[in-house]
Amino acid sequence: MRTISMACLLIGTGWPLAALGDPSLECSVGLSSQVEIAGCVAEAEANVDRAVEVALKFAMRSAEELDQITGRQVSIPALSAGQAAWEAYRDAHCDYIGSTFGGGSGTGIAIRSCRVELGRVRVSDLMAQAR
């Protein structure tokens, strides 16, 4: 039952659960300019950022429950540290991906696409911890 409500909340964030391919490729379908594609990828990034926030809240609730059951305060700090480390990795890695475009016009699209792809994986990882 909890899984169904979690999925409904994620769908409500606008995150396209079925579309897990390359965000720039997804956005290029039906769009004709790089400006339009960039706008679409920016929207996808905003959606996945909201989905990460929701999934993190679910995982945080599970961590709180675990800490209460065990009487130890380790899960919440560990999850918080993991999230901060993931965000730092995402930013550094996607900046690297952008750097491979040599400052060309596709740099921003590449960075945002990278952030969407990593964000989708993070949502999945966080939801696996939400009980």
C-alpha positions in Angstrom: 0.0 0.0 0.0 2.8 2.4 0.9 4.5 1.7 -2.4 1.3 2.7 -4.3 1.0 6.0 -2.4 4.7 6.7 -2.9 4.4 6.2 -6.7 1.3 8.5 -6.7 3.3 11.2 -5.0 6.2 10.8 -7.4 3.8 10.9 -10.4 2.3 14.1 -8.9 5.7 15.8 -9.0 5.6 15.6 -12.8 8.5 13.1 -12.9 8.0 10.9 -16.0 8.4 7.4 -14.6 8.3 5.7 -18.0 10.8 8.0 -19.7 14.2 6.9 -18.4 16.3 7.5 -21.5 18.7 10.3 -22.4 16.8 13.6 -21.4 18.2 15.5 -24.3 17.1 12.8 -26.7 13.7 12.7 -25.1 13.4 16.5 -25.4 14.5 16.5 -29.0 11.4 14.6 -30.1 9.1 17.1 -31.6 11.3 20.1 -30.9 13.3 21.8 -33.5 15.7 24.2 -31.9 18.5 23.9 -29.3 16.7 26.6 -27.3 13.6 24.6 -27.1 15.5 21.4 -26.2 17.4 23.3 -23.5 14.1 24.5 -22.0 12.7 21.0 -22.0 15.8 19.6 -20.3 15.6 22.4 -17.7 12.0 21.4 -17.0 13.0 17.7 -16.7 15.8 18.8 -14.2 13.3 20.7 -12.1 10.9 17.7 -12.1 13.6 15.3 -11.1 14.9 17.6 -8.4 11.3 17.7 -6.9 11.2 13.9 -7.1 14.5 13.6 -5.3 13.1 15.8 -2.5 10.0 13.7 -2.2 12.0 10.4 -2.2 14.4 11.8 0.3 11.5 12.6 2.7 10.2 9.0 2.4 13.7 7.7 3.1 14.2 10.1 6.0 10.9 8.9 7.6 12.2 5.3 7.3 15.5 6.4 8.9 13.6 8.1 11.7 11.6 5.0 12.3 14.7 2.8 12.4 16.5 5.2 14.8 13.4 5.1 17.1 13.2 1.3 17.0 16.9 0.8 17.6 17.3 3.6 20.1 20.4 4.8 18.2 20.7 8.1 16.2 22.7 6.8 13.3 20.4 6.4 10.3 19.3 10.0 9.9 22.9 11.5 10.1 24.1 8.8 7.7 21.3 9.5 5.2 22.0 13.2 5.5 25.7 12.7 4.9 25.0 10.4 2.0 22.7 12.9 0.4 25.2 15.7 0.7 27.9 13.5 -0.8 25.6 12.5 -3.6 24.8 16.1 -4.4 28.5 17.0 -4.4 29.3 14.0 -6.7 26.4 14.9 -9.0 27.6 18.5 -9.4 31.2 17.6 -9.9 30.5 14.7 -12.3 28.0 16.7 -14.4 30.4 19.7 -14.5 33.0 17.2 -15.9 30.5 16.0 -18.5 29.9 19.6 -19.5 33.6 20.2 -19.8 33.8 17.6 -22.5 31.8 19.8 -24.8 34.6 22.3 -24.8 32.4 25.3 -24.0 30.2 24.6 -27.0 26.5 25.5 -27.2 25.5 22.0 -26.0 27.3 22.3 -22.7 24.3 23.4 -20.7 22.1 20.7 -22.1 24.7 18.1 -21.4 25.1 19.2 -17.8 21.3 19.3 -17.2 20.9 15.9 -18.9 23.5 14.4 -16.7 21.8 15.8 -13.6 18.5 14.4 -14.7 20.0 10.9 -15.3 21.7 10.9 -11.9 18.7 12.2 -10.2 16.5 9.5 -11.6 18.9 6.9 -10.2 19.0 8.7 -6.9 15.2 8.6 -6.7 15.3 4.8 -7.2 18.0 4.4 -4.6 16.1 6.5 -2.0 12.8 4.7 -2.7 14.5 1.4 -2.1 15.3 2.5 1.4 11.8 3.8 2.1 9.7 1.2 4.0 
